[in-house]
Amino acid sequence: MRRMEFKMERTGVIQEGEHVTVTEGVLPTSWYYTIDPSRAMSANYELRERLKTREGNVVNIEERPQGYYVTVEFDEQDCT
């Protein structure tokens, strides 16, 4: 299992336990992910850190001074 963190601007758009899909975005030297439909965004990741699957489950939502952070767990064990 792999966990990734996404930043969410406001509360209530995602719930813990929710099954989500993500879209991969491409920058010149990195990749980022957005929880569909544009509810939260990840940090940038290098090639070796790219996701192998596009579906996961929300396991935690945390409020910090910088905003709301969503932790999503992805099952990459069966992906090649």
TAKAMO-V394360 format. One record per residue. N is the residue number from 1. RES is the residue in one letter. SS is DSSP state (h for helix, s for strand, l for the rest). PSI is psi as a letter, one per 20 degrees, with the letter a starting at -180 (NA if undefined). Layout:
BEGIN
[[N:RES:SS:PSI] [N:RES:SS:PSI]]
END
This chain:
BEGIN
[[1:M:l:q] [2:R:s:p] [3:R:s:p] [4:M:s:q] [5:E:s:p] [6:F:s:q] [7:K:s:p] [8:M:s:p] [9:E:l:h] [10:R:l:q] [11:T:l:q] [12:G:l:i] [13:V:l:i] [14:I:l:q] [15:Q:l:q] [16:E:l:q] [17:G:l:i] [18:E:l:q] [19:H:s:p] [20:V:s:q] [21:T:s:q] [22:V:s:q] [23:T:s:p] [24:E:s:p] [25:G:s:q] [26:V:s:p] [27:L:l:r] [28:P:l:h] [29:T:l:j] [30:S:l:r] [31:W:s:q] [32:Y:s:r] [33:Y:s:q] [34:T:s:p] [35:I:s:p] [36:D:l:q] [37:P:l:n] [38:S:l:l] [39:R:l:h] [40:A:s:q] [41:M:s:q] [42:S:s:r] [43:A:l:a] [44:N:l:q] [45:Y:s:q] [46:E:l:r] [47:L:h:g] [48:R:h:i] [49:E:h:j] [50:R:l:q] [51:L:l:q] [52:K:l:i] [53:T:l:r] [54:R:l:j] [55:E:s:q] [56:G:s:a] [57:N:s:p] [58:V:s:p] [59:V:s:i] [60:N:s:q] [61:I:s:p] [62:E:s:p] [63:E:s:p] [64:R:s:r] [65:P:l:h] [66:Q:l:i] [67:G:s:a] [68:Y:s:p] [69:Y:s:p] [70:V:s:p] [71:T:s:p] [72:V:s:p] [73:E:s:p] [74:F:s:p] [75:D:l:o] [76:E:l:j] [77:Q:l:h] [78:D:l:j] [79:C:l:q] [80:T:l:NA]]
END
